[in-house]
Amino acid sequence: MQLIPAQRLASADKILFIAHLAIGDFTYLQNFFKAFAEANPQLKVHIWIDEVRRTPDQAKWGYLKNYALYDWAENCPFFAKVYRRTYSPQLLAESIAEARGENYPLVVSLATLRPHQYARLARQVGPNAWVVGMRRKPRWYVPSDFSAYRGLNASFAPFAPFPGYHITDEYADWFRQLSGLNVEGERRLPFVNIPAQWQDYALSQVREWGADGAATPGGRPGLVFINPFAKTRKRCWPVARVADLVVALQARPEWAQTRFIINATPQEIEQAKAEIADRLPPNTFWFSAQQNFFQLPAVLQRCGLIISVETAVMHLANAVHVPVLALMRRKNPEWAPIDREHSTVIMAARRGDWVDAISVEQVLEALQ
């Protein structure tokens, strides 16, 4: 039996989804939102992207306000409205008031972190709604957990992992429970529609780097994009090792004419530059999407190869149909790139290893 009764779903005019999302999450989850919107054309689909780093510290608001995912979500035609102002306590309160004014008939929380908190938020924004949410065993010593979950009309059954499952299997299970929706096969492959403005930007940038995206005479990619950074240190690869990799490749005749791009976030790039300032290899350039999210996939699309740790860039490689060499820990294999035909994965040797346990020699061997 589906969590939103069929009659309620058919009679509703809009629905609000609440989720805490990273770009990697959205790269795969967007397929399910798109399929849900297509299956329920009578509904306007709204999404609340909650900022889990919410803070009263004004010094941090600039970065949180410009989180790149908002650019992407607002460009998706299957969302009629995106809530993006939740990064401070005051803006959270304003967004709650705005959502209550919508009088949503359906509210769904897809939050897996602190689900009791989001169950409470879902009922706050939809006081008269049919509310569906994630649920964990309440903490017996926290009475508010029980009251939060009592605010749900229905809750998701926990996903049962199986050997070799991909994160999209879990997302598919959510939407199957929610409304009976089935999203299988190629419909799960990530995609990104890059506006012409940013395609033009990428073409200009690549030409500035002296590259045209064509393969070298030695048959190697003319432009290689390397992303060593992720949100947590466990998933990062040392930038000094990136320099070592580029130097080793440039010493090989077939790679001598390849140009390399090192990617970093706006917050990391200056420190990263300083780290290898005295040994940046020739024909190697820095990149950071400073203005808009679409700068990143637009540049990725112009490359012949992407080398990335387990973060958004790794998933976006599949979305722009460029071969990717992914550097991953063994802890979360379900997050490996879904397009196996165009993806090569190097796993750290032991489950407890960080990505920095992967050597330059391992990467070179994979690139043979």
C-alpha positions as CSV (number, residue, x, y, z in Angstrom):
1,M,0.0,0.0,0.0
2,Q,1.4,3.4,-1.0
3,L,2.2,6.0,1.7
4,I,0.2,8.7,-0.1
5,P,-3.3,7.3,-0.6
6,A,-4.1,7.3,-4.3
7,Q,-7.2,9.5,-3.8
8,R,-5.3,12.1,-1.9
9,L,-2.6,12.1,-4.5
10,A,-5.1,12.5,-7.4
11,S,-7.0,15.3,-5.7
12,A,-4.0,17.4,-4.5
13,D,-2.8,20.4,-6.5
14,K,0.7,20.6,-5.0
15,I,3.3,18.8,-2.9
16,L,6.3,19.9,-0.8
17,F,9.4,17.7,-0.5
18,I,11.8,18.5,2.3
19,A,15.4,17.2,2.0
20,H,18.9,18.0,3.1
21,L,20.9,17.6,-0.2
22,A,24.4,17.6,-1.4
23,I,25.1,18.0,-5.1
24,G,25.9,14.2,-5.3
25,D,22.6,13.3,-3.7
26,F,20.7,15.5,-6.2
27,T,22.6,14.2,-9.2
28,Y,20.7,10.9,-8.7
29,L,17.6,11.9,-6.8
30,Q,16.5,14.4,-9.5
31,N,15.5,11.5,-11.7
32,F,13.0,10.5,-9.2
33,F,11.6,14.0,-8.7
34,K,11.3,14.3,-12.5
35,A,9.6,10.9,-12.9
36,F,7.2,11.8,-10.0
37,A,6.3,15.1,-11.6
38,E,5.7,13.4,-15.0
39,A,3.5,10.7,-13.4
40,N,1.4,13.3,-11.5
41,P,0.9,16.3,-13.9
42,Q,-1.8,17.7,-11.8
43,L,0.7,18.5,-9.0
44,K,3.0,21.4,-8.7
45,V,6.2,20.0,-7.1
46,H,7.9,22.3,-4.6
47,I,11.2,21.4,-2.9
48,W,12.7,22.7,0.4
49,I,16.5,22.3,0.4
50,D,17.3,22.6,4.0
51,E,20.7,23.9,5.1
52,V,22.1,21.6,7.8
53,R,24.9,24.1,8.4
54,R,22.4,26.7,9.5
55,T,24.1,29.3,11.8
56,P,23.5,32.7,13.4
57,D,27.1,33.6,12.4
58,Q,26.7,36.2,9.7
59,A,30.3,35.7,8.5
60,K,29.3,32.3,7.1
61,W,26.1,33.4,5.4
62,G,27.7,34.5,2.1
63,Y,28.9,31.0,1.2
64,L,25.7,29.3,2.4
65,K,23.5,31.8,0.5
66,N,25.2,30.9,-2.7
67,Y,25.3,27.2,-2.4
68,A,25.6,25.9,-6.0
69,L,22.8,23.3,-5.7
70,Y,20.2,26.1,-5.7
71,D,21.3,27.2,-9.2
72,W,20.7,23.7,-10.4
73,A,17.4,23.0,-8.7
74,E,16.0,26.4,-9.8
75,N,16.8,25.5,-13.4
76,C,14.9,22.2,-13.3
77,P,11.5,22.5,-15.0
78,F,9.9,19.9,-12.8
79,F,10.1,22.1,-9.7
80,A,7.6,24.9,-9.5
81,K,9.2,26.4,-6.4
82,V,12.5,26.0,-4.5
83,Y,13.0,27.1,-0.9
84,R,16.6,28.2,-0.6
85,R,16.6,30.6,2.3
86,T,17.1,28.4,5.4
87,Y,20.7,29.1,6.3
88,S,20.0,31.3,9.3
89,P,17.5,30.9,12.2
90,Q,15.6,34.1,11.1
91,L,15.4,33.0,7.5
92,L,14.3,29.5,8.6
93,A,11.4,31.1,10.5
94,E,10.5,33.2,7.5
95,S,10.6,30.2,5.2
96,I,8.3,28.2,7.6
97,A,5.8,31.1,7.5
98,E,6.0,31.3,3.7
99,A,5.4,27.5,3.4
100,R,2.5,27.6,5.8
101,G,0.9,30.2,3.6
102,E,0.9,27.7,0.7
103,N,-1.5,25.4,2.7
104,Y,0.1,22.3,1.3
105,P,-2.1,19.2,1.1
106,L,0.9,16.9,0.9
107,V,4.3,17.2,2.6
108,V,7.1,14.6,2.3
109,S,10.3,14.6,4.3
110,L,13.2,12.7,2.7
111,A,15.6,13.6,5.4
112,T,17.7,10.7,6.7
113,L,19.7,12.8,9.2
114,R,17.9,13.7,12.4
115,P,14.5,12.4,11.0
116,H,12.7,13.4,14.1
117,Q,13.7,17.0,13.6
118,Y,12.5,17.0,10.0
119,A,9.2,15.2,10.9
120,R,8.6,18.1,13.2
121,L,9.5,20.6,10.5
122,A,7.2,18.9,8.0
123,R,4.2,19.2,10.3
124,Q,5.1,22.8,11.1
125,V,5.0,23.8,7.4
126,G,2.0,21.6,6.7
127,P,-0.3,21.9,9.7
128,N,-3.2,20.5,7.7
129,A,-1.3,18.3,5.3
130,W,-0.9,14.5,4.8
131,V,2.7,14.2,6.1
132,V,5.0,11.4,5.2
133,G,8.5,11.1,6.6
134,M,11.5,9.1,7.6
135,R,11.5,7.5,11.0
136,R,14.0,6.0,13.4
137,K,13.5,4.3,16.7
138,P,12.7,7.2,19.1
139,R,15.3,7.8,21.8
140,W,13.5,6.8,25.1
141,Y,15.2,9.7,27.0
142,V,14.0,12.4,24.5
143,P,10.2,12.7,24.8
144,S,10.1,15.2,21.8
145,D,11.1,12.3,19.5
146,F,7.8,10.6,20.2
147,S,5.7,13.7,19.7
148,A,7.6,14.5,16.4
149,Y,6.9,11.1,14.9
150,R,3.2,11.3,16.1
151,G,2.9,14.2,13.7
152,L,3.4,11.9,10.7
153,N,0.5,10.3,8.9
154,A,2.8,7.7,7.3
155,S,6.4,6.8,7.4
156,F,8.9,5.0,5.1
157,A,9.9,1.4,5.9
158,P,13.7,1.2,6.2
159,F,15.5,0.3,3.0
160,A,17.0,-3.2,3.1
161,P,20.5,-3.1,1.5
162,F,21.6,-6.1,-0.7
163,P,25.0,-7.0,-2.1
164,G,26.1,-4.7,-4.9
165,Y,23.2,-2.2,-4.5
166,H,23.6,1.4,-5.7
167,I,22.3,4.5,-3.9
168,T,19.6,4.8,-6.7
169,D,18.1,1.5,-5.4
170,E,17.4,3.2,-2.1
171,Y,15.9,6.2,-3.8
172,A,13.8,4.0,-6.0
173,D,12.5,2.2,-2.9
174,W,11.4,5.5,-1.4
175,F,9.3,6.6,-4.4
176,R,7.9,3.1,-4.8
177,Q,6.7,3.2,-1.2
178,L,5.5,6.8,-1.6
179,S,3.3,6.5,-4.7
180,G,3.9,3.2,-6.4
181,L,6.4,4.9,-8.8
182,N,8.9,2.7,-10.6
183,V,12.1,4.2,-12.0
184,E,14.4,1.6,-13.5
185,G,17.4,1.2,-15.9
186,E,18.5,4.1,-18.0
187,R,15.9,6.4,-16.3
188,R,18.3,6.4,-13.3
189,L,21.3,7.7,-15.2
190,P,22.2,11.2,-14.1
191,F,21.7,14.2,-16.5
192,V,22.3,17.9,-16.5
193,N,20.9,20.5,-18.9
194,I,23.5,23.3,-19.2
195,P,22.2,26.7,-20.2
196,A,23.8,28.1,-23.4
197,Q,25.3,31.0,-21.4
198,W,27.5,28.6,-19.5
199,Q,28.3,26.4,-22.5
200,D,29.7,29.5,-24.2
201,Y,31.6,30.4,-21.0
202,A,33.3,26.9,-20.9
203,L,34.2,27.1,-24.6
204,S,35.9,30.5,-24.0
205,Q,37.7,29.2,-20.9
206,V,39.0,26.1,-22.6
207,R,40.4,28.2,-25.5
208,E,42.1,30.4,-22.9
209,W,43.8,27.4,-21.6
210,G,45.0,26.6,-25.1
211,A,42.9,23.4,-25.5
212,D,40.1,22.4,-27.8
213,G,39.1,19.2,-26.2
214,A,40.5,17.0,-29.0
215,A,42.7,14.0,-28.3
216,T,46.5,14.4,-28.5
217,P,48.5,12.9,-31.3
218,G,49.4,10.2,-28.9
219,G,45.7,9.3,-28.5
220,R,45.4,10.7,-25.0
221,P,42.7,13.2,-23.8
222,G,43.6,16.7,-24.7
223,L,42.1,18.1,-21.5
224,V,42.0,16.3,-18.1
225,F,40.0,17.6,-15.1
226,I,41.4,16.6,-11.7
227,N,39.3,17.1,-8.5
228,P,41.1,16.1,-5.3
229,F,38.8,17.8,-2.9
230,A,35.7,16.7,-1.0
231,K,33.8,18.1,2.0
232,T,35.6,15.8,4.5
233,R,39.3,15.0,4.7
234,K,38.6,11.3,4.6
235,R,37.6,11.7,0.9
236,C,40.3,14.1,-0.2
237,W,43.5,13.3,-2.2
238,P,46.5,15.5,-1.4
239,V,47.0,18.3,-3.9
240,A,50.8,17.7,-3.8
241,R,50.0,14.2,-5.1
242,V,48.0,15.8,-8.0
243,A,51.2,17.7,-9.0
244,D,53.2,14.4,-8.8
245,L,50.6,12.7,-11.0
246,V,50.7,15.5,-13.7
247,V,54.5,15.5,-13.7
248,A,54.6,11.8,-14.2
249,L,52.1,11.9,-17.0
250,Q,53.8,14.8,-18.8
251,A,57.1,12.8,-18.8
252,R,55.4,10.3,-21.1
253,P,55.4,11.3,-24.8
254,E,51.8,10.3,-25.4
255,W,50.6,12.7,-22.6
256,A,53.1,15.5,-23.3
257,Q,50.5,17.7,-25.0
258,T,47.7,17.1,-22.6
259,R,46.5,20.1,-20.5
260,F,45.4,19.6,-16.9
261,I,42.8,21.4,-14.8
262,I,42.9,21.2,-11.0
263,N,39.6,21.9,-9.4
264,A,38.9,23.4,-6.0
265,T,36.0,25.1,-4.3
266,P,36.1,28.9,-3.8
267,Q,36.9,28.3,-0.1
268,E,39.8,26.0,-0.8
269,I,41.5,27.3,-3.9
270,E,43.9,29.9,-2.4
271,Q,45.3,27.5,0.1
272,A,45.6,24.8,-2.5
273,K,47.4,27.1,-4.9
274,A,49.8,28.1,-2.1
275,E,50.6,24.4,-1.4
276,I,52.1,23.7,-4.8
277,A,52.9,27.3,-5.9
278,D,56.5,26.4,-6.4
279,R,55.9,23.2,-8.3
280,L,52.8,23.7,-10.4
281,P,53.5,21.7,-13.6
282,P,53.4,23.4,-17.0
283,N,50.1,23.3,-18.9
284,T,48.3,23.0,-15.6
285,F,45.5,25.4,-14.7
286,W,43.3,26.1,-11.6
287,F,39.6,26.2,-11.8
288,S,36.8,27.0,-9.4
289,A,33.1,27.6,-10.1
290,Q,32.9,31.1,-8.5
291,Q,29.9,32.5,-10.2
292,N,27.4,29.7,-10.9
293,F,26.9,26.0,-10.5
294,F,26.7,25.4,-14.3
295,Q,30.3,26.6,-14.7
296,L,31.4,23.3,-13.4
297,P,29.5,20.8,-15.6
298,A,30.0,23.1,-18.6
299,V,33.8,22.8,-18.2
300,L,33.6,19.1,-17.3
301,Q,31.7,18.5,-20.6
302,R,34.7,19.9,-22.5
303,C,37.2,17.5,-21.0
304,G,38.3,14.1,-22.3
305,L,38.8,12.5,-18.9
306,I,37.8,13.4,-15.3
307,I,39.8,12.1,-12.3
308,S,37.9,12.7,-9.0
309,V,37.6,11.7,-5.4
310,E,34.1,10.6,-4.2
311,T,32.2,13.8,-4.4
312,A,29.9,15.8,-6.8
313,V,32.4,15.9,-9.6
314,M,32.6,12.2,-9.7
315,H,28.9,11.9,-10.2
316,L,28.6,14.8,-12.6
317,A,31.1,13.0,-14.9
318,N,28.4,10.5,-15.7
319,A,25.9,13.3,-16.2
320,V,28.1,15.0,-18.9
321,H,29.1,11.6,-20.5
322,V,32.8,12.0,-19.9
323,P,34.9,9.0,-18.8
324,V,35.8,9.2,-15.1
325,L,38.5,7.6,-12.9
326,A,37.1,7.7,-9.4
327,L,39.2,7.5,-6.2
328,M,37.1,6.0,-3.4
329,R,37.1,4.5,0.1
330,R,35.6,1.1,0.6
331,K,33.1,2.4,3.2
332,N,30.3,3.4,0.8
333,P,30.6,1.4,-2.5
334,E,26.9,2.2,-3.2
335,W,28.0,5.7,-4.2
336,A,30.2,4.5,-7.0
337,P,29.4,6.1,-10.4
338,I,26.4,4.4,-11.9
339,D,27.5,4.4,-15.5
340,R,30.0,1.5,-15.2
341,E,30.8,1.4,-18.9
342,H,32.4,4.9,-18.7
343,S,33.7,4.7,-15.1
344,T,36.8,3.2,-13.6
345,V,37.0,3.0,-9.8
346,I,40.1,2.7,-7.7
347,M,39.2,1.6,-4.1
348,A,41.5,2.2,-1.1
349,A,42.9,-1.2,0.0
350,R,41.3,-1.5,3.4
351,R,37.8,-0.5,4.6
352,G,39.3,1.9,7.2
353,D,41.6,3.6,4.7
354,W,41.0,7.2,3.6
355,V,41.3,8.2,-0.1
356,D,44.8,9.4,0.5
357,A,45.9,5.8,0.9
358,I,45.6,5.6,-3.0
359,S,49.0,6.2,-4.5
360,V,50.1,8.0,-7.6
361,E,51.4,4.7,-9.0
362,Q,47.9,3.2,-8.7
363,V,46.4,6.0,-10.7
364,L,49.1,5.8,-13.3
365,E,48.5,2.1,-13.7
366,A,44.8,2.6,-14.1
367,L,45.5,5.2,-16.9
368,Q,47.7,2.8,-19.0
